Amino acid sequence: MNSKNIAPDITSSSILDVDAIRADFPILRQKIHGKPLVYLDNAATAQKPEQVIKTLDNYYREYNANIHRGIHTLSQKATEAYEGARVKVQHFINASSIKEIIFVRGTTEGINLVAQSYGRTRLKRGDEIIISEMEHHSNIVPWQLLCEQTGAVLKVIPMNDAGELIMEEFEKLLGKKTRLVSVGHISNALGTINPIEKIIKMSHAYNAVALIDGAQAVSHIAIDVQALDCDFYVFSGHKLFGPTGIGVVYGKQSLLEDMPPYQGGGDMIKMVTLEKTLFNDLPYKFEAGTPHIAGVIGLGAAIDYVSDIGLENIAAYEHGLTAYAISAASGVTGLRLIGTARDKASILSFIMDGIHPHDIGTILDHEGIAIRTGHHCAMPVMEHFQVPATARASFSFYNKREEIDQLIQGLEKCKKVFK
Amino acid sequence: MFDLKDLYQEVIVDHNRSPRNFGRLDNADRVAEGFNPLCGDRLNLYLKLDDGRISDISFDGNGCAISVASASLMTDALKGKTLGEAETMFNDFHQLLTDDKPHDIQRVEHLGKLAALLGVKHYPTRVKCATLCWHTLHSALEDNKTPVSTE
């Protein structure tokens, strides 16, 4: 793709009242090295609006209590808020039941849960798991562990030099032995939006279950798990403007019913004797121990916040912002974009001639601009493009075109330091 | 506020642009590999030893300006030094970068051009970039076969 052909969409800047939105994010008001913070590391973690911060504060101040078994008022209140957040998540991704929403620590734990609970009981020697070349380490390593435990074999969908999955190769990898396909919805290192509808459909044609790693997608694209027909969809709260340490596994009820618990402990049982335990119903079977109650309630507030703005509006606004950034970056001599997929969301990964990404990161930080540099936990992607690291700017709906202009000026400054 | 120019001093920019002693050393007596998993920096160090002295030294690999300049300056500084002198330099350099005390002028002077790297101290995330080559040296001197990692 020649990125210069993407004309910045001028109209998109009026879709959202970005100044009003920015006022909701207290952290954006601060200065770094004397310059206003330009936060472009949203793919690592997103900032939190006042609404989420207040919800957490309010929980700890007003009704902190353990959930589910307490009969006292605070416990009931906490349980109501906790279970209320589960309903919010259910509606947010259009799951058919709250039984399909399991709270975990984050995407990583979610994938490990599926690998260990579903994978370990279902897979046997010679069975095949398919992932892709552009996965985050958290969607590689749990499967490698599972392969070691079961004797299953890991297959990898290759990508082309634009950073798009080669679907013909995927078709060839699918076969009688394929049991599970696990791919990212959006690549964290490249920004590629993968054709997951197609991937899910093709997986099902071979009776394989499909897991979608939605860590990078939930804050940018509206998710409908029933329309997608995915078997598992996993995401983190902190990339969705919620707290860290909380994430979600969506799983089809029919699959979850048959899966053994991931961890044992309190709250996941109906009855325990020293000889035997009767496990609790879904989704509690998978939530052993006191959960991250504040995190769940905070995630609920984050979902309310995002839903109020509307993911369609967010997607449209960010589409314009990303196109603007790609076009602006293409004007920087010596800059090479890594990841030029036709379908791309909110991530600008790049390298610059003669300047290591790490140095770019330090120089931009001096300008108040926060980006990420390194391998982005996707070392196979770096290997594909034969680079040790990239610089990555990632956007959210509170970012403005002026901030992208500042980024570009910062990059010119990098060149000046090393001229 | 700390100025960017104190980090990217002319000496560093120069040694990054044209690193000295860059390339593989044939018939090296010691070879060691250093790796910084945080940023993907990789470095190979080649040493020729002659009667307890570093008679020749070179490096290759891929890294940021700080790590390349540091390796370039280090190899320049170590050529001709005894192993004992190299060890002292390693300790001095490492200590100056990592302890909180104000710099001892005499020790800084003793480091010569290497002192240009002391600005890194104000960038905690970048200290490892400057010390990677030194840790790799340490491993080479001990003839340790496992790659050095900063993590």
Contacts between the chains, C-beta under 8 A, distances in Angstrom:
chain1	res1	chain2	res2	distance
A	33	B	1	6.3
A	34	B	1	6.4
A	354	B	17	7.6
A	355	B	65	7.6
A	356	B	39	7.8
A	356	B	63	6.6
A	356	B	64	3.7
A	356	B	65	6.1
A	356	B	68	7.9
A	357	B	39	7.4
A	357	B	64	7.6
A	358	B	39	4.8
A	358	B	41	7.8
A	358	B	64	3.8
A	358	B	65	8.0
A	358	B	66	7.6
A	358	B	126	7.4
A	358	B	129	6.7
A	359	B	8	7.6
A	359	B	64	5.1
A	359	B	65	4.8
A	359	B	66	7.3
A	362	B	4	7.9
A	362	B	7	7.0
A	362	B	123	6.3
A	362	B	125	8.0
A	362	B	126	6.4
A	363	B	4	6.4
A	363	B	8	7.8
A	366	B	4	5.0
A	373	B	39	6.8
A	374	B	38	6.4
A	374	B	39	5.2
A	374	B	40	6.5
A	375	B	39	7.8
A	375	B	40	5.1
A	379	B	40	7.7
A	382	B	40	6.5
A	388	B	39	7.4
A	388	B	40	3.6
A	388	B	41	6.8
A	388	B	42	6.9
A	388	B	62	5.1
A	388	B	63	7.7
A	389	B	39	5.5
A	389	B	40	4.4
A	417	B	4	6.9
A	417	B	8	5.1
A	417	B	13	7.1
A	418	B	8	7.7
A	418	B	13	6.1
A	418	B	16	7.3
A	418	B	17	7.4
A	418	B	65	7.1
